[in-house]
Amino acid sequence: MKNTIVKVWLDLSGEPIVHDKAISYQKGDFLCVYEEEKERVFKYPIAHIWRIEESYLSEQRRHLTKD
């Protein structure tokens, strides 16, 4: 997995929870962040999140650029 970063800010936190080399997806009412190297999934209730920041690899942004 290439280096992608997912940052999650919870309601009462001033600093994000940072997940390196991770992917995120929604499952029901949860934002799930999977870290392949650690073989762990972190689940956050969407109702308690006020901000999410994700980095995208260049191949994931191709549809946003003009050829």
C-alpha positions as CSV (number, residue, x, y, z in Angstrom):
1,M,0.0,0.0,0.0
2,K,1.3,3.4,-0.9
3,N,1.5,6.2,1.7
4,T,-1.9,7.6,2.2
5,I,-2.9,9.6,5.3
6,V,-6.3,9.8,7.0
7,K,-6.8,12.4,9.7
8,V,-9.9,12.2,11.9
9,W,-11.0,15.0,14.3
10,L,-13.6,14.0,16.9
11,D,-16.1,16.4,18.4
12,L,-14.1,17.5,21.5
13,S,-10.5,17.1,20.1
14,G,-8.3,19.9,19.1
15,E,-5.8,17.6,17.3
16,P,-6.6,14.9,14.8
17,I,-6.0,11.2,15.1
18,V,-3.6,10.5,12.3
19,H,-3.5,7.1,10.5
20,D,-0.6,6.6,8.2
21,K,-0.7,4.2,5.3
22,A,-4.4,3.8,5.7
23,I,-7.6,3.6,3.8
24,S,-11.1,4.7,5.0
25,Y,-14.6,3.6,4.2
26,Q,-18.1,3.9,5.7
27,K,-19.8,0.9,7.2
28,G,-23.2,1.8,8.6
29,D,-22.9,4.7,11.0
30,F,-19.1,4.3,11.4
31,L,-16.1,5.7,9.6
32,C,-13.7,2.8,9.4
33,V,-9.9,3.3,8.9
34,Y,-7.9,0.3,8.0
35,E,-4.1,0.3,8.6
36,E,-2.8,-2.6,6.6
37,E,0.7,-2.7,8.2
38,K,-0.8,-3.0,11.7
39,E,-3.7,-5.2,10.5
40,R,-6.2,-3.1,12.5
41,V,-9.5,-1.4,11.8
42,F,-10.4,1.7,13.8
43,K,-14.1,2.6,13.9
44,Y,-15.4,6.0,14.7
45,P,-19.1,6.9,15.0
46,I,-19.9,9.4,12.3
47,A,-22.0,11.4,14.6
48,H,-18.9,12.3,16.7
49,I,-16.7,13.4,13.8
50,W,-16.5,17.0,12.8
51,R,-13.7,16.8,10.2
52,I,-11.9,14.2,8.1
53,E,-8.9,14.8,5.9
54,E,-7.6,12.3,3.4
55,S,-4.6,12.3,1.1
56,Y,-5.2,10.8,-2.3
57,L,-2.5,9.3,-4.6
58,S,-2.1,10.9,-8.0
59,E,-3.7,7.9,-9.8
60,Q,-6.8,8.4,-7.6
61,R,-7.0,12.1,-8.8
62,R,-6.8,11.5,-12.5
63,H,-10.4,12.3,-13.1
64,L,-9.9,15.7,-11.6
65,T,-7.2,16.8,-14.1
66,K,-7.5,17.8,-17.7
67,D,-5.6,15.7,-20.2
